[in-house]
């Protein structure tokens, strides 16, 4: 009886595969990239008496207007269309006789989108009675006295059609057209433009398709946030929101609307964040942050009211145990938060602890469990099924004794802990042939299976893979492609959540920087149920062209490479993208970031040798300082030995100074020999650097552009150089203050002028890049803010504009101790 609820859910699960369908590229795309689907293409079909068109419709954005479909008769000039728009809180559908009048208007409450991803639409033509019925969800509208022919030769086109170019953001699936003999299209293709009926016949044709099954295989990066302070993340299932927060700021992302927001909190969190662990009390609309280990006089639990956005201290009680990477869930029925396992103080844990939101106390629970023994562990995946009153615990690392000194092993077992019977049952333990990987701390249980992400955490750069396990016996499948994760830091964290209203899985990946404080949260999505690579290839029913076969072959090879990586434990190549964008009128083009013989002084000091290899590590701090000093003075005659020595070794003299200078000079020459086109020479008592066109140095190019007085001709290169980052960003020695100041003093007025020019010319990407560079010089620049916001708005990136504006407000308030006086309408 333990899995009765799950088995019943499996029996009544939706018959239609929600991952099939066709999404239409909408008004946000150029006209020639919008989707057009001609159902019968060049084929002639005929219906007598009556015929109907039925399909499921999904709306992705209600803030657009446009035409869902048009229906023409090859032998009649009358055209019908279905139009969509949003009016206040209503979704409005209008069925029109094109160019004549609107025949019927159907209204749905916009809240329906929170309950159902798909809306059923039916259009029924009664040719004998000159009658038409439009059904949308549970509404039926009848139109009488139409002038319909006895036989109909329909041309049915969804999306863009002829001069009708307004296409809203929507998708369709399960399309059927006909009378007794229906044409049925599941729209389950994964590739190509041909559309097949249920018997596999290619009948329709679609331009610019976006097949939904790809959403069920490829993880999509939906949004990302950054925080310079320690931050945490969590998911609120009641309002489809994901939160990323630190002590004074809350970043919101709504998965339903695909909108992001930044909120400056009313007060600072009373807890000293070290891990940012949290949970959601959805019923009371509160976000809780907790630290199981704190200093004696510090609070351990605080709550953020998600209505007033105010922090409140909840408890000073604490466990005084370090439990890194513990599993956790919120038990709403008992008003308590429960955690299991974890690692700290050289011990692995298998204990359960709970925090009561009512009594405000921590306590150890479930100490009287009977049944199978659960080994102490951390990195375990955990879920709670309230209908069964059962906790499920999967995998992790640890050992039977709990002592770190004994060593650890990877576990691939599943336990059920029943809260009513107080009994632990080991459901299965499967051999993994020395595959060393751990799951994330959460899992999704559905239809007698559970889903979680697994990855080999012991690599700096690794991959998360989605696994589906049978609750009964542990039989598993690997679904979808991979998510990259940089797992070098202890606080690195990933979790998985499910949105039932969207039928979508979300992965949250939080990666920390070298200081273990700053972090970035990346939000990924995949349609549910996700598919295997075999399923994706089977569904790809496009023409058997060489190009299609090549795509499938490459996809298979990619899957094999990723799987081989896990099996053979080969270190993955770093997938971090380096470099800034090179701006052009049409968008971005490749940068010179990886160009051989390159030296970059804007942003972090970076050097690539003649083969394109990053050799920045060969430049010690002293070598970097010497190189930059000599380069600074090479625009004139160079720098003499005395000045060079006094700047770099002010505390040395005599033979020691001479030796230090000589060794450093020789080492610099040795490193520069890895590049072509640059040479360190000593002439007339001065050191200077000479270069040829073979060398690419952003500072040299910068100086040449300014001295040419032809900035307009080099605007693209100039934007690329300065957008890379602050000049000499990672050189903080006082000897470079004047070099930095003089460069920024030249740069600031030029940036202000060029930002305005690029914006006026419609080069919005260039304007954004130059605004970013101006912010590096003046973080509170009004000009940089204004043109950054205006450029993003002109590119219809309003969510990003809002985020940048709120980030500026936070920065301004911290520096000026008052609110920013100007407002922008976003």
MOVEN-V475996 format. One record per backbone hydrogen bond with DSSP energy under -1.0 kcal/mol. CO is the residue of the C=O (numbers start at 1). NH is the residue of the N-H. If there is no record, write none. Layout:
co=CO nh=NH
co=CO nh=NH
//
This chain:
co=1 nh=4
co=3 nh=7
co=4 nh=8
co=5 nh=9
co=6 nh=10
co=7 nh=11
co=8 nh=12
co=17 nh=20
co=21 nh=212
co=22 nh=172
co=25 nh=35
co=26 nh=29
co=30 nh=33
co=31 nh=34
co=35 nh=160
co=36 nh=207
co=37 nh=158
co=38 nh=205
co=40 nh=43
co=47 nh=152
co=48 nh=50
co=49 nh=127
co=49 nh=128
co=51 nh=125
co=52 nh=178
co=53 nh=123
co=54 nh=176
co=55 nh=121
co=56 nh=173
co=57 nh=119
co=58 nh=171
co=66 nh=84
co=68 nh=159
co=69 nh=82
co=70 nh=157
co=71 nh=80
co=72 nh=155
co=73 nh=76
co=79 nh=98
co=80 nh=71
co=81 nh=96
co=82 nh=68
co=83 nh=94
co=84 nh=66
co=85 nh=92
co=87 nh=90
co=89 nh=110
co=90 nh=87
co=91 nh=108
co=92 nh=85
co=93 nh=106
co=94 nh=83
co=95 nh=103
co=95 nh=104
co=96 nh=81
co=97 nh=100
co=97 nh=101
co=101 nh=97
co=104 nh=95
co=106 nh=93
co=108 nh=91
co=109 nh=112
co=110 nh=113
co=111 nh=114
co=112 nh=115
co=112 nh=116
co=119 nh=57
co=120 nh=137
co=121 nh=55
co=122 nh=135
co=123 nh=53
co=124 nh=133
co=125 nh=51
co=126 nh=131
co=130 nh=146
co=131 nh=126
co=132 nh=143
co=133 nh=124
co=134 nh=141
co=135 nh=122
co=136 nh=139
co=139 nh=136
co=141 nh=134
co=143 nh=132
co=146 nh=148
co=150 nh=49
co=152 nh=47
co=153 nh=74
co=155 nh=72
co=156 nh=39
co=157 nh=70
co=158 nh=37
co=161 nh=164
co=163 nh=165
co=164 nh=161
co=166 nh=67
co=167 nh=27
co=168 nh=170
co=169 nh=60
co=169 nh=61
co=170 nh=24
co=171 nh=58
co=172 nh=22
co=173 nh=56
co=175 nh=185
co=176 nh=54
co=177 nh=183
co=178 nh=52
co=183 nh=177
co=184 nh=198
co=185 nh=175
co=187 nh=21
co=193 nh=206
co=195 nh=203
co=195 nh=204
co=197 nh=200
co=201 nh=197
co=204 nh=195
co=205 nh=38
co=207 nh=36
co=210 nh=23
co=211 nh=214
co=212 nh=215
co=214 nh=217
co=214 nh=218
co=215 nh=527
co=216 nh=531
co=217 nh=481
co=220 nh=525
co=223 nh=523
co=225 nh=521
co=227 nh=519
co=232 nh=245
co=234 nh=243
co=236 nh=241
co=240 nh=255
co=241 nh=236
co=242 nh=253
co=243 nh=234
co=244 nh=251
co=245 nh=232
co=247 nh=269
co=248 nh=265
co=249 nh=246
co=250 nh=263
co=251 nh=244
co=252 nh=261
co=253 nh=242
co=254 nh=258
co=259 nh=254
co=261 nh=252
co=263 nh=250
co=271 nh=273
co=277 nh=290
co=279 nh=288
co=281 nh=286
co=285 nh=306
co=286 nh=281
co=287 nh=304
co=288 nh=279
co=289 nh=302
co=292 nh=320
co=295 nh=298
co=300 nh=291
co=301 nh=314
co=301 nh=315
co=302 nh=289
co=303 nh=312
co=304 nh=287
co=305 nh=309
co=309 nh=266
co=310 nh=305
co=312 nh=303
co=315 nh=300
co=315 nh=301
co=324 nh=343
co=325 nh=379
co=327 nh=340
co=329 nh=338
co=331 nh=336
co=335 nh=357
co=336 nh=331
co=337 nh=355
co=338 nh=329
co=339 nh=353
co=340 nh=327
co=342 nh=349
co=343 nh=324
co=344 nh=347
co=346 nh=404
co=347 nh=344
co=349 nh=377
co=351 nh=341
co=352 nh=365
co=353 nh=339
co=354 nh=363
co=355 nh=337
co=356 nh=360
co=361 nh=356
co=363 nh=354
co=370 nh=424
co=377 nh=342
co=378 nh=397
co=381 nh=394
co=383 nh=392
co=385 nh=389
co=385 nh=390
co=389 nh=419
co=390 nh=385
co=391 nh=417
co=392 nh=383
co=393 nh=415
co=394 nh=381
co=396 nh=411
co=397 nh=378
co=398 nh=409
co=402 nh=348
co=403 nh=406
co=404 nh=407
co=409 nh=398
co=412 nh=430
co=413 nh=395
co=414 nh=427
co=414 nh=428
co=415 nh=393
co=416 nh=425
co=417 nh=391
co=418 nh=422
co=422 nh=370
co=423 nh=418
co=424 nh=372
co=425 nh=416
co=428 nh=414
co=432 nh=435
co=438 nh=455
co=441 nh=382
co=444 nh=451
co=446 nh=449
co=448 nh=471
co=449 nh=446
co=450 nh=469
co=451 nh=444
co=452 nh=467
co=453 nh=440
co=454 nh=465
co=455 nh=438
co=455 nh=457
co=456 nh=459
co=460 nh=487
co=462 nh=485
co=464 nh=483
co=465 nh=454
co=466 nh=479
co=467 nh=452
co=468 nh=477
co=469 nh=450
co=470 nh=474
co=475 nh=470
co=477 nh=468
co=483 nh=464
co=485 nh=462
co=489 nh=492
co=493 nh=510
co=495 nh=508
co=497 nh=506
co=499 nh=503
co=499 nh=504
co=503 nh=528
co=504 nh=499
co=505 nh=526
co=506 nh=497
co=507 nh=524
co=508 nh=495
co=509 nh=522
co=510 nh=493
co=511 nh=520
co=513 nh=516
co=518 nh=513
co=519 nh=227
co=520 nh=511
co=521 nh=225
co=522 nh=509
co=523 nh=222
co=523 nh=223
co=524 nh=507
co=525 nh=220
co=526 nh=505
co=531 nh=480
co=532 nh=536
co=533 nh=537
co=534 nh=538
co=535 nh=539
co=539 nh=541
co=543 nh=545
co=545 nh=549
co=546 nh=550
co=547 nh=551
co=548 nh=552
co=549 nh=553
co=550 nh=554
co=551 nh=555
co=552 nh=556
co=553 nh=557
co=554 nh=558
co=555 nh=559
co=556 nh=560
co=557 nh=561
co=558 nh=562
co=559 nh=563
co=560 nh=564
co=561 nh=565
co=562 nh=566
co=563 nh=567
co=564 nh=568
co=582 nh=589
co=587 nh=584
co=589 nh=582
co=592 nh=595
co=597 nh=696
co=598 nh=608
co=599 nh=698
co=600 nh=606
co=601 nh=728
co=603 nh=729
co=606 nh=600
co=607 nh=615
co=608 nh=598
co=609 nh=597
co=609 nh=612
co=613 nh=609
co=615 nh=618
co=616 nh=619
co=618 nh=620
co=620 nh=624
co=621 nh=625
co=622 nh=626
co=623 nh=627
co=624 nh=628
co=625 nh=629
co=626 nh=630
co=627 nh=631
co=628 nh=632
co=629 nh=633
co=633 nh=636
co=633 nh=638
co=639 nh=687
co=640 nh=644
co=641 nh=645
co=642 nh=646
co=643 nh=647
co=644 nh=648
co=645 nh=649
co=649 nh=652
co=654 nh=658
co=655 nh=659
co=656 nh=660
co=657 nh=661
co=658 nh=662
co=659 nh=663
co=660 nh=664
co=661 nh=665
co=662 nh=666
co=663 nh=667
co=664 nh=668
co=665 nh=669
co=666 nh=670
co=667 nh=671
co=668 nh=672
co=669 nh=673
co=671 nh=674
co=672 nh=675
co=674 nh=610
co=677 nh=692
co=679 nh=690
co=681 nh=688
co=683 nh=686
co=686 nh=683
co=687 nh=639
co=688 nh=681
co=690 nh=679
co=692 nh=695
co=696 nh=599
co=697 nh=701
co=698 nh=702
co=699 nh=703
co=700 nh=704
co=701 nh=705
co=702 nh=706
co=703 nh=707
co=704 nh=708
co=714 nh=718
co=715 nh=719
co=716 nh=720
co=717 nh=721
co=718 nh=722
co=719 nh=723
co=721 nh=724
co=726 nh=603
co=726 nh=729
co=728 nh=731
co=733 nh=736
co=734 nh=737
co=736 nh=740
co=737 nh=741
co=738 nh=742
co=739 nh=743
co=740 nh=744
co=741 nh=745
co=742 nh=746
co=743 nh=747
co=744 nh=748
co=747 nh=751
co=748 nh=752
co=749 nh=753
co=750 nh=754
co=751 nh=755
co=752 nh=756
co=753 nh=757
co=754 nh=758
co=755 nh=759
co=756 nh=760
co=757 nh=761
co=758 nh=763
co=759 nh=762
co=762 nh=764
co=763 nh=767
co=764 nh=768
co=765 nh=769
co=766 nh=770
co=767 nh=771
co=768 nh=772
co=769 nh=773
co=770 nh=774
co=771 nh=775
co=772 nh=776
co=774 nh=778
co=778 nh=781
co=781 nh=785
co=782 nh=786
co=783 nh=787
co=784 nh=788
co=785 nh=789
co=786 nh=790
co=787 nh=791
co=788 nh=792
co=789 nh=793
co=790 nh=794
co=791 nh=795
co=792 nh=797
co=793 nh=796
co=797 nh=801
co=798 nh=802
co=799 nh=803
co=800 nh=804
co=801 nh=805
co=802 nh=806
co=803 nh=807
co=804 nh=808
co=805 nh=809
co=806 nh=810
co=807 nh=811
co=808 nh=812
co=809 nh=813
co=810 nh=814
co=811 nh=815
co=812 nh=816
co=813 nh=817
//
